[in-house]
Amino acid sequence: MNDFESSIESKIERIWDNTCQSFQNCTSSNIQSFLQECLENQIDPQFCMSWVEQHKSEIPDWNSVSETSLNWINQHTSTGSPYPFKENGY
C-alpha cells in the first residue's frame, strides 16, 4: 500500500468512526451517513463501500446494509458502477 492509499484509508476510517463507530453497529441508516460523508470528503462512495465489504462478516444485517448502500450509490453517483474494477482487463 502506498502513502496515497494509506491516507485515503485513514480518512475512510475516521469517517467510519464518526458515523458507524463499529462494524457491529453498522445499520441501513448509518451506512447512508457514512456514504454521504465520504462523498462530502471527495472520496468515491463506491470505493468506501468496497472497504466496508471487506468486513461484511462482522456486520449483523449485511444483506440489508448492502442493499441500502447500493440504492444510495445508484441515487447519488453519476454512474452507479464502481470504477476500481476493470472489465476485460483494461
Jmol script that loads the backbone (N, CA, C; Angstrom):
load data "model"
ATOM      1  N   MET A   1       0.850  -1.182   0.000  1.00  0.00           N
ATOM      2  CA  MET A   1       0.000   0.000   0.000  1.00  0.00           C
ATOM      3  C   MET A   1       0.892   1.241   0.000  1.00  0.00           C
ATOM      4  N   ASN A   2       0.602   2.148  -0.919  1.00  0.00           N
ATOM      5  CA  ASN A   2       1.414   3.364  -0.978  1.00  0.00           C
ATOM      6  C   ASN A   2       0.861   4.427  -0.023  1.00  0.00           C
ATOM      7  N   ASP A   3       1.557   5.545   0.079  1.00  0.00           N
ATOM      8  CA  ASP A   3       1.164   6.596   1.020  1.00  0.00           C
ATOM      9  C   ASP A   3      -0.212   7.165   0.701  1.00  0.00           C
ATOM     10  N   PHE A   4      -0.513   7.307  -0.602  1.00  0.00           N
ATOM     11  CA  PHE A   4      -1.811   7.844  -1.004  1.00  0.00           C
ATOM     12  C   PHE A   4      -2.938   6.921  -0.546  1.00  0.00           C
ATOM     13  N   GLU A   5      -2.798   5.616  -0.799  1.00  0.00           N
ATOM     14  CA  GLU A   5      -3.815   4.652  -0.386  1.00  0.00           C
ATOM     15  C   GLU A   5      -3.958   4.642   1.132  1.00  0.00           C
ATOM     16  N   SER A   6      -2.843   4.737   1.828  1.00  0.00           N
ATOM     17  CA  SER A   6      -2.860   4.762   3.282  1.00  0.00           C
ATOM     18  C   SER A   6      -3.595   5.991   3.801  1.00  0.00           C
ATOM     19  N   SER A   7      -3.370   7.136   3.161  1.00  0.00           N
ATOM     20  CA  SER A   7      -4.033   8.376   3.554  1.00  0.00           C
ATOM     21  C   SER A   7      -5.545   8.288   3.326  1.00  0.00           C
ATOM     22  N   ILE A   8      -5.958   7.748   2.185  1.00  0.00           N
ATOM     23  CA  ILE A   8      -7.387   7.592   1.884  1.00  0.00           C
ATOM     24  C   ILE A   8      -8.023   6.641   2.894  1.00  0.00           C
ATOM     25  N   GLU A   9      -7.368   5.528   3.166  1.00  0.00           N
ATOM     26  CA  GLU A   9      -7.917   4.573   4.121  1.00  0.00           C
ATOM     27  C   GLU A   9      -8.045   5.199   5.508  1.00  0.00           C
ATOM     28  N   SER A  10      -7.089   6.026   5.898  1.00  0.00           N
ATOM     29  CA  SER A  10      -7.174   6.715   7.191  1.00  0.00           C
ATOM     30  C   SER A  10      -8.389   7.632   7.238  1.00  0.00           C
ATOM     31  N   LYS A  11      -8.650   8.339   6.136  1.00  0.00           N
ATOM     32  CA  LYS A  11      -9.827   9.209   6.074  1.00  0.00           C
ATOM     33  C   LYS A  11     -11.109   8.387   6.163  1.00  0.00           C
ATOM     34  N   ILE A  12     -11.150   7.273   5.454  1.00  0.00           N
ATOM     35  CA  ILE A  12     -12.330   6.403   5.491  1.00  0.00           C
ATOM     36  C   ILE A  12     -12.562   5.900   6.915  1.00  0.00           C
ATOM     37  N   GLU A  13     -11.506   5.499   7.583  1.00  0.00           N
ATOM     38  CA  GLU A  13     -11.625   5.012   8.960  1.00  0.00           C
ATOM     39  C   GLU A  13     -12.142   6.101   9.896  1.00  0.00           C
ATOM     40  N   ARG A  14     -11.688   7.333   9.703  1.00  0.00           N
ATOM     41  CA  ARG A  14     -12.182   8.444  10.544  1.00  0.00           C
ATOM     42  C   ARG A  14     -13.671   8.686  10.287  1.00  0.00           C
ATOM     43  N   ILE A  15     -14.066   8.658   9.024  1.00  0.00           N
ATOM     44  CA  ILE A  15     -15.487   8.831   8.693  1.00  0.00           C
ATOM     45  C   ILE A  15     -16.304   7.697   9.301  1.00  0.00           C
ATOM     46  N   TRP A  16     -15.782   6.492   9.205  1.00  0.00           N
ATOM     47  CA  TRP A  16     -16.468   5.328   9.786  1.00  0.00           C
ATOM     48  C   TRP A  16     -16.653   5.511  11.287  1.00  0.00           C
ATOM     49  N   ASP A  17     -15.604   5.936  11.963  1.00  0.00           N
ATOM     50  CA  ASP A  17     -15.679   6.163  13.415  1.00  0.00           C
ATOM     51  C   ASP A  17     -16.720   7.223  13.763  1.00  0.00           C
ATOM     52  N   ASN A  18     -16.847   8.238  12.922  1.00  0.00           N
ATOM     53  CA  ASN A  18     -17.808   9.314  13.173  1.00  0.00           C
ATOM     54  C   ASN A  18     -19.252   8.899  12.900  1.00  0.00           C
ATOM     55  N   THR A  19     -19.458   7.972  11.981  1.00  0.00           N
ATOM     56  CA  THR A  19     -20.822   7.649  11.560  1.00  0.00           C
ATOM     57  C   THR A  19     -21.332   6.321  12.116  1.00  0.00           C
ATOM     58  N   CYS A  20     -20.526   5.291  12.027  1.00  0.00           N
ATOM     59  CA  CYS A  20     -20.991   3.944  12.406  1.00  0.00           C
ATOM     60  C   CYS A  20     -20.349   3.428  13.698  1.00  0.00           C
ATOM     61  N   GLN A  21     -19.217   3.947  14.056  1.00  0.00           N
ATOM     62  CA  GLN A  21     -18.437   3.588  15.241  1.00  0.00           C
ATOM     63  C   GLN A  21     -17.799   2.199  15.171  1.00  0.00           C
ATOM     64  N   SER A  22     -18.556   1.178  14.765  1.00  0.00           N
ATOM     65  CA  SER A  22     -18.006  -0.176  14.676  1.00  0.00           C
ATOM     66  C   SER A  22     -18.762  -0.959  13.616  1.00  0.00           C
ATOM     67  N   PHE A  23     -18.194  -2.060  13.185  1.00  0.00           N
ATOM     68  CA  PHE A  23     -18.879  -2.884  12.186  1.00  0.00           C
ATOM     69  C   PHE A  23     -20.140  -3.506  12.783  1.00  0.00           C
ATOM     70  N   GLN A  24     -20.095  -3.863  14.047  1.00  0.00           N
ATOM     71  CA  GLN A  24     -21.252  -4.445  14.714  1.00  0.00           C
ATOM     72  C   GLN A  24     -22.393  -3.443  14.854  1.00  0.00           C
ATOM     73  N   ASN A  25     -22.071  -2.167  14.814  1.00  0.00           N
ATOM     74  CA  ASN A  25     -23.056  -1.104  14.975  1.00  0.00           C
ATOM     75  C   ASN A  25     -23.563  -0.570  13.629  1.00  0.00           C
ATOM     76  N   CYS A  26     -23.088  -1.131  12.533  1.00  0.00           N
ATOM     77  CA  CYS A  26     -23.449  -0.644  11.207  1.00  0.00           C
ATOM     78  C   CYS A  26     -24.880  -1.059  10.869  1.00  0.00           C
ATOM     79  N   THR A  27     -25.686  -0.073  10.461  1.00  0.00           N
ATOM     80  CA  THR A  27     -27.087  -0.314  10.114  1.00  0.00           C
ATOM     81  C   THR A  27     -27.398   0.299   8.752  1.00  0.00           C
ATOM     82  N   SER A  28     -28.577   0.004   8.256  1.00  0.00           N
ATOM     83  CA  SER A  28     -29.015   0.597   6.987  1.00  0.00           C
ATOM     84  C   SER A  28     -29.090   2.112   7.090  1.00  0.00           C
ATOM     85  N   SER A  29     -29.359   2.608   8.270  1.00  0.00           N
ATOM     86  CA  SER A  29     -29.461   4.043   8.479  1.00  0.00           C
ATOM     87  C   SER A  29     -28.087   4.717   8.497  1.00  0.00           C
ATOM     88  N   ASN A  30     -27.180   4.225   9.337  1.00  0.00           N
ATOM     89  CA  ASN A  30     -25.903   4.930   9.448  1.00  0.00           C
ATOM     90  C   ASN A  30     -24.952   4.663   8.279  1.00  0.00           C
ATOM     91  N   ILE A  31     -25.203   3.610   7.483  1.00  0.00           N
ATOM     92  CA  ILE A  31     -24.356   3.408   6.303  1.00  0.00           C
ATOM     93  C   ILE A  31     -24.587   4.542   5.300  1.00  0.00           C
ATOM     94  N   GLN A  32     -25.793   5.065   5.266  1.00  0.00           N
ATOM     95  CA  GLN A  32     -26.079   6.195   4.381  1.00  0.00           C
ATOM     96  C   GLN A  32     -25.333   7.451   4.844  1.00  0.00           C
ATOM     97  N   SER A  33     -25.251   7.654   6.126  1.00  0.00           N
ATOM     98  CA  SER A  33     -24.476   8.785   6.662  1.00  0.00           C
ATOM     99  C   SER A  33     -23.002   8.625   6.316  1.00  0.00           C
ATOM    100  N   PHE A  34     -22.511   7.410   6.441  1.00  0.00           N
ATOM    101  CA  PHE A  34     -21.124   7.110   6.098  1.00  0.00           C
ATOM    102  C   PHE A  34     -20.852   7.449   4.628  1.00  0.00           C
ATOM    103  N   LEU A  35     -21.713   6.974   3.745  1.00  0.00           N
ATOM    104  CA  LEU A  35     -21.529   7.226   2.309  1.00  0.00           C
ATOM    105  C   LEU A  35     -21.617   8.717   1.986  1.00  0.00           C
ATOM    106  N   GLN A  36     -22.547   9.408   2.633  1.00  0.00           N
ATOM    107  CA  GLN A  36     -22.689  10.846   2.413  1.00  0.00           C
ATOM    108  C   GLN A  36     -21.428  11.592   2.846  1.00  0.00           C
ATOM    109  N   GLU A  37     -20.876  11.222   3.978  1.00  0.00           N
ATOM    110  CA  GLU A  37     -19.641  11.871   4.442  1.00  0.00           C
ATOM    111  C   GLU A  37     -18.470  11.561   3.522  1.00  0.00           C
ATOM    112  N   CYS A  38     -18.420  10.344   3.011  1.00  0.00           N
ATOM    113  CA  CYS A  38     -17.370  10.011   2.042  1.00  0.00           C
ATOM    114  C   CYS A  38     -17.472  10.942   0.839  1.00  0.00           C
ATOM    115  N   LEU A  39     -18.685  11.073   0.322  1.00  0.00           N
ATOM    116  CA  LEU A  39     -18.916  11.936  -0.829  1.00  0.00           C
ATOM    117  C   LEU A  39     -18.525  13.378  -0.523  1.00  0.00           C
ATOM    118  N   GLU A  40     -18.915  13.874   0.638  1.00  0.00           N
ATOM    119  CA  GLU A  40     -18.587  15.247   1.035  1.00  0.00           C
ATOM    120  C   GLU A  40     -17.092  15.459   1.196  1.00  0.00           C
ATOM    121  N   ASN A  41     -16.366  14.385   1.523  1.00  0.00           N
ATOM    122  CA  ASN A  41     -14.911  14.457   1.671  1.00  0.00           C
ATOM    123  C   ASN A  41     -14.190  14.084   0.379  1.00  0.00           C
ATOM    124  N   GLN A  42     -14.945  14.054  -0.712  1.00  0.00           N
ATOM    125  CA  GLN A  42     -14.409  13.783  -2.039  1.00  0.00           C
ATOM    126  C   GLN A  42     -13.723  12.422  -2.137  1.00  0.00           C
ATOM    127  N   ILE A  43     -14.314  11.441  -1.462  1.00  0.00           N
ATOM    128  CA  ILE A  43     -13.860  10.054  -1.581  1.00  0.00           C
ATOM    129  C   ILE A  43     -15.012   9.292  -2.231  1.00  0.00           C
ATOM    130  N   ASP A  44     -14.721   8.576  -3.273  1.00  0.00           N
ATOM    131  CA  ASP A  44     -15.741   7.855  -4.012  1.00  0.00           C
ATOM    132  C   ASP A  44     -16.497   6.893  -3.083  1.00  0.00           C
ATOM    133  N   PRO A  45     -17.814   7.070  -2.938  1.00  0.00           N
ATOM    134  CA  PRO A  45     -18.592   6.196  -2.059  1.00  0.00           C
ATOM    135  C   PRO A  45     -18.500   4.718  -2.440  1.00  0.00           C
ATOM    136  N   GLN A  46     -18.321   4.440  -3.714  1.00  0.00           N
ATOM    137  CA  GLN A  46     -18.186   3.048  -4.137  1.00  0.00           C
ATOM    138  C   GLN A  46     -16.880   2.450  -3.623  1.00  0.00           C
ATOM    139  N   PHE A  47     -15.840   3.263  -3.612  1.00  0.00           N
ATOM    140  CA  PHE A  47     -14.564   2.825  -3.055  1.00  0.00           C
ATOM    141  C   PHE A  47     -14.720   2.572  -1.555  1.00  0.00           C
ATOM    142  N   CYS A  48     -15.453   3.466  -0.888  1.00  0.00           N
ATOM    143  CA  CYS A  48     -15.694   3.315   0.549  1.00  0.00           C
ATOM    144  C   CYS A  48     -16.471   2.027   0.832  1.00  0.00           C
ATOM    145  N   MET A  49     -17.448   1.725  -0.019  1.00  0.00           N
ATOM    146  CA  MET A  49     -18.221   0.503   0.191  1.00  0.00           C
ATOM    147  C   MET A  49     -17.380  -0.744  -0.046  1.00  0.00           C
ATOM    148  N   SER A  50     -16.428  -0.676  -0.937  1.00  0.00           N
ATOM    149  CA  SER A  50     -15.552  -1.833  -1.129  1.00  0.00           C
ATOM    150  C   SER A  50     -14.717  -2.061   0.132  1.00  0.00           C
ATOM    151  N   TRP A  51     -14.367  -0.977   0.811  1.00  0.00           N
ATOM    152  CA  TRP A  51     -13.653  -1.083   2.092  1.00  0.00           C
ATOM    153  C   TRP A  51     -14.557  -1.723   3.143  1.00  0.00           C
ATOM    154  N   VAL A  52     -15.811  -1.272   3.219  1.00  0.00           N
ATOM    155  CA  VAL A  52     -16.759  -1.830   4.179  1.00  0.00           C
ATOM    156  C   VAL A  52     -17.006  -3.316   3.886  1.00  0.00           C
ATOM    157  N   GLU A  53     -17.144  -3.640   2.627  1.00  0.00           N
ATOM    158  CA  GLU A  53     -17.463  -5.019   2.238  1.00  0.00           C
ATOM    159  C   GLU A  53     -16.401  -6.017   2.706  1.00  0.00           C
ATOM    160  N   GLN A  54     -15.191  -5.570   2.863  1.00  0.00           N
ATOM    161  CA  GLN A  54     -14.126  -6.438   3.373  1.00  0.00           C
ATOM    162  C   GLN A  54     -14.444  -6.931   4.785  1.00  0.00           C
ATOM    163  N   HIS A  55     -15.370  -6.253   5.461  1.00  0.00           N
ATOM    164  CA  HIS A  55     -15.714  -6.580   6.849  1.00  0.00           C
ATOM    165  C   HIS A  55     -17.164  -7.053   6.985  1.00  0.00           C
ATOM    166  N   LYS A  56     -17.760  -7.471   5.875  1.00  0.00           N
ATOM    167  CA  LYS A  56     -19.185  -7.801   5.890  1.00  0.00           C
ATOM    168  C   LYS A  56     -19.546  -8.902   6.875  1.00  0.00           C
ATOM    169  N   SER A  57     -18.622  -9.799   7.158  1.00  0.00           N
ATOM    170  CA  SER A  57     -18.922 -10.873   8.110  1.00  0.00           C
ATOM    171  C   SER A  57     -19.110 -10.340   9.530  1.00  0.00           C
ATOM    172  N   GLU A  58     -18.649  -9.113   9.792  1.00  0.00           N
ATOM    173  CA  GLU A  58     -18.778  -8.507  11.113  1.00  0.00           C
ATOM    174  C   GLU A  58     -20.030  -7.633  11.243  1.00  0.00           C
ATOM    175  N   ILE A  59     -20.745  -7.424  10.135  1.00  0.00           N
ATOM    176  CA  ILE A  59     -21.919  -6.549  10.124  1.00  0.00           C
ATOM    177  C   ILE A  59     -23.166  -7.398  10.275  1.00  0.00           C
ATOM    178  N   PRO A  60     -23.929  -7.196  11.359  1.00  0.00           N
ATOM    179  CA  PRO A  60     -25.063  -8.075  11.687  1.00  0.00           C
ATOM    180  C   PRO A  60     -26.094  -8.258  10.567  1.00  0.00           C
ATOM    181  N   ASP A  61     -26.550  -7.217   9.929  1.00  0.00           N
ATOM    182  CA  ASP A  61     -27.574  -7.346   8.897  1.00  0.00           C
ATOM    183  C   ASP A  61     -26.987  -6.937   7.546  1.00  0.00           C
ATOM    184  N   TRP A  62     -25.933  -7.633   7.148  1.00  0.00           N
ATOM    185  CA  TRP A  62     -25.194  -7.259   5.955  1.00  0.00           C
ATOM    186  C   TRP A  62     -26.086  -7.140   4.724  1.00  0.00           C
ATOM    187  N   ASN A  63     -27.015  -8.067   4.509  1.00  0.00           N
ATOM    188  CA  ASN A  63     -27.850  -8.027   3.300  1.00  0.00           C
ATOM    189  C   ASN A  63     -28.619  -6.715   3.205  1.00  0.00           C
ATOM    190  N   SER A  64     -29.192  -6.280   4.292  1.00  0.00           N
ATOM    191  CA  SER A  64     -29.946  -5.029   4.308  1.00  0.00           C
ATOM    192  C   SER A  64     -29.012  -3.828   4.128  1.00  0.00           C
ATOM    193  N   VAL A  65     -27.894  -3.839   4.814  1.00  0.00           N
ATOM    194  CA  VAL A  65     -26.914  -2.752   4.704  1.00  0.00           C
ATOM    195  C   VAL A  65     -26.392  -2.666   3.265  1.00  0.00           C
ATOM    196  N   SER A  66     -26.097  -3.800   2.683  1.00  0.00           N
ATOM    197  CA  SER A  66     -25.592  -3.842   1.319  1.00  0.00           C
ATOM    198  C   SER A  66     -26.624  -3.317   0.326  1.00  0.00           C
ATOM    199  N   GLU A  67     -27.862  -3.732   0.470  1.00  0.00           N
ATOM    200  CA  GLU A  67     -28.925  -3.270  -0.421  1.00  0.00           C
ATOM    201  C   GLU A  67     -29.141  -1.761  -0.284  1.00  0.00           C
ATOM    202  N   THR A  68     -29.155  -1.287   0.950  1.00  0.00           N
ATOM    203  CA  THR A  68     -29.320   0.152   1.189  1.00  0.00           C
ATOM    204  C   THR A  68     -28.182   0.943   0.562  1.00  0.00           C
ATOM    205  N   SER A  69     -26.967   0.467   0.730  1.00  0.00           N
ATOM    206  CA  SER A  69     -25.818   1.190   0.177  1.00  0.00           C
ATOM    207  C   SER A  69     -25.849   1.183  -1.348  1.00  0.00           C
ATOM    208  N   LEU A  70     -26.241   0.075  -1.952  1.00  0.00           N
ATOM    209  CA  LEU A  70     -26.329   0.020  -3.408  1.00  0.00           C
ATOM    210  C   LEU A  70     -27.368   1.013  -3.922  1.00  0.00           C
ATOM    211  N   ASN A  71     -28.522   1.062  -3.277  1.00  0.00           N
ATOM    212  CA  ASN A  71     -29.554   2.029  -3.663  1.00  0.00           C
ATOM    213  C   ASN A  71     -29.060   3.461  -3.500  1.00  0.00           C
ATOM    214  N   TRP A  72     -28.367   3.734  -2.395  1.00  0.00           N
ATOM    215  CA  TRP A  72     -27.842   5.080  -2.145  1.00  0.00           C
ATOM    216  C   TRP A  72     -26.847   5.458  -3.245  1.00  0.00           C
ATOM    217  N   ILE A  73     -25.941   4.556  -3.549  1.00  0.00           N
ATOM    218  CA  ILE A  73     -24.921   4.825  -4.574  1.00  0.00           C
ATOM    219  C   ILE A  73     -25.579   5.075  -5.924  1.00  0.00           C
ATOM    220  N   ASN A  74     -26.568   4.287  -6.263  1.00  0.00           N
ATOM    221  CA  ASN A  74     -27.269   4.483  -7.541  1.00  0.00           C
ATOM    222  C   ASN A  74     -27.964   5.833  -7.606  1.00  0.00           C
ATOM    223  N   GLN A  75     -28.430   6.337  -6.487  1.00  0.00           N
ATOM    224  CA  GLN A  75     -29.123   7.621  -6.446  1.00  0.00           C
ATOM    225  C   GLN A  75     -28.171   8.815  -6.377  1.00  0.00           C
ATOM    226  N   HIS A  76     -26.982   8.623  -5.837  1.00  0.00           N
ATOM    227  CA  HIS A  76     -26.102   9.755  -5.551  1.00  0.00           C
ATOM    228  C   HIS A  76     -24.824   9.830  -6.380  1.00  0.00           C
ATOM    229  N   THR A  77     -24.597   8.864  -7.229  1.00  0.00           N
ATOM    230  CA  THR A  77     -23.406   8.936  -8.077  1.00  0.00           C
ATOM    231  C   THR A  77     -23.842   8.937  -9.529  1.00  0.00           C
ATOM    232  N   SER A  78     -22.974   9.401 -10.391  1.00  0.00           N
ATOM    233  CA  SER A  78     -23.358   9.566 -11.792  1.00  0.00           C
ATOM    234  C   SER A  78     -23.520   8.237 -12.521  1.00  0.00           C
ATOM    235  N   THR A  79     -22.726   7.250 -12.168  1.00  0.00           N
ATOM    236  CA  THR A  79     -22.780   6.004 -12.928  1.00  0.00           C
ATOM    237  C   THR A  79     -23.420   4.862 -12.170  1.00  0.00           C
ATOM    238  N   GLY A  80     -23.260   4.862 -10.854  1.00  0.00           N
ATOM    239  CA  GLY A  80     -23.763   3.738 -10.074  1.00  0.00           C
ATOM    240  C   GLY A  80     -22.952   2.473 -10.279  1.00  0.00           C
ATOM    241  N   SER A  81     -21.802   2.599 -10.937  1.00  0.00           N
ATOM    242  CA  SER A  81     -20.948   1.429 -11.136  1.00  0.00           C
ATOM    243  C   SER A  81     -19.550   1.739 -10.619  1.00  0.00           C
ATOM    244  N   PRO A  82     -18.923   0.768  -9.990  1.00  0.00           N
ATOM    245  CA  PRO A  82     -17.610   1.011  -9.390  1.00  0.00           C
ATOM    246  C   PRO A  82     -16.520   1.202 -10.442  1.00  0.00           C
ATOM    247  N   TYR A  83     -15.717   2.246 -10.275  1.00  0.00           N
ATOM    248  CA  TYR A  83     -14.644   2.480 -11.222  1.00  0.00           C
ATOM    249  C   TYR A  83     -13.384   1.677 -10.937  1.00  0.00           C
ATOM    250  N   PRO A  84     -13.142   1.192  -9.695  1.00  0.00           N
ATOM    251  CA  PRO A  84     -11.892   0.481  -9.477  1.00  0.00           C
ATOM    252  C   PRO A  84     -11.814  -0.861 -10.208  1.00  0.00           C
ATOM    253  N   PHE A  85     -12.956  -1.379 -10.642  1.00  0.00           N
ATOM    254  CA  PHE A  85     -12.979  -2.674 -11.287  1.00  0.00           C
ATOM    255  C   PHE A  85     -12.937  -2.492 -12.791  1.00  0.00           C
ATOM    256  N   LYS A  86     -12.045  -3.206 -13.434  1.00  0.00           N
ATOM    257  CA  LYS A  86     -11.890  -3.092 -14.877  1.00  0.00           C
ATOM    258  C   LYS A  86     -12.422  -4.354 -15.549  1.00  0.00           C
ATOM    259  N   GLU A  87     -13.286  -4.158 -16.518  1.00  0.00           N
ATOM    260  CA  GLU A  87     -13.788  -5.290 -17.294  1.00  0.00           C
ATOM    261  C   GLU A  87     -12.816  -5.594 -18.421  1.00  0.00           C
ATOM    262  N   ASN A  88     -12.712  -6.841 -18.791  1.00  0.00           N
ATOM    263  CA  ASN A  88     -11.873  -7.292 -19.901  1.00  0.00           C
ATOM    264  C   ASN A  88     -10.402  -6.939 -19.717  1.00  0.00           C
ATOM    265  N   GLY A  89     -10.006  -6.683 -18.488  1.00  0.00           N
ATOM    266  CA  GLY A  89      -8.591  -6.465 -18.192  1.00  0.00           C
ATOM    267  C   GLY A  89      -8.024  -5.129 -18.595  1.00  0.00           C
ATOM    268  N   TYR A  90      -8.856  -4.157 -19.007  1.00  0.00           N
ATOM    269  CA  TYR A  90      -8.358  -2.832 -19.358  1.00  0.00           C
ATOM    270  C   TYR A  90      -9.340  -1.759 -19.029  1.00  0.00           C
TER     271      TYR A  90
END
end "model"
wireframe off; spacefill off
backbone 0.3
color backbone group
